[in-house]
């Protein structure tokens, strides 16, 4: 199984809502990532978890809150978002080793903040 | 910090060969990867270079020169389905940190 599964595929939320994005992988990967991607732009790294601990936070606003309940699951909790946060949110996983190569991406959650 | 530069757009004819360049500035460099992303899809891994030289995988090859902070992706026998965005990405600063370049949109014409 070389799949990263993200839910939901689409999400529309108001600026006062609280919602969560979910990501799951069963490849035994020890690194999991959240990226944000705007149209016609590259994926922008937000957070990295390694061995279920937050290892990298790319100065992301606190209205985005990541959580890694176990080695297979990664959540992104959203609260009080702004319209400019509308984007495709991608989850990825990898071995994370120095010689590790491939990161596997989920299909993403397309988020619209209204 | 890290910065990666790629051409924004490349156009080529079906059956031709195209090279997409990537120059980078990073600290703590581990390796250079290439990803393909079709419109509406997720990035998919193409290749990875940790050491200088050429890596070949089918129609795709990737090259790295660490001394020049430069790499390229070579696509041969182009097909229409190769029309997509191509990103170089560096693992730098940490073996877990994967940062993407600005991306190159490749358009393959008949």
Interface residues (C-beta under 8 A of the other chain):
Chain A: X31 X33 X35 X41 X42 X43 X44 X45 X48 X50 X55 X56 X90 X92 X94 X96 X97 X98 X99 X100 X101 X102 X103 X104 X105 X106 X107 X108
Chain B: X30 X31 X33 X35 X41 X42 X43 X44 X45 X48 X50 X87 X94 X95 X96 X97 X98 X99 X100 X101 X102 X103
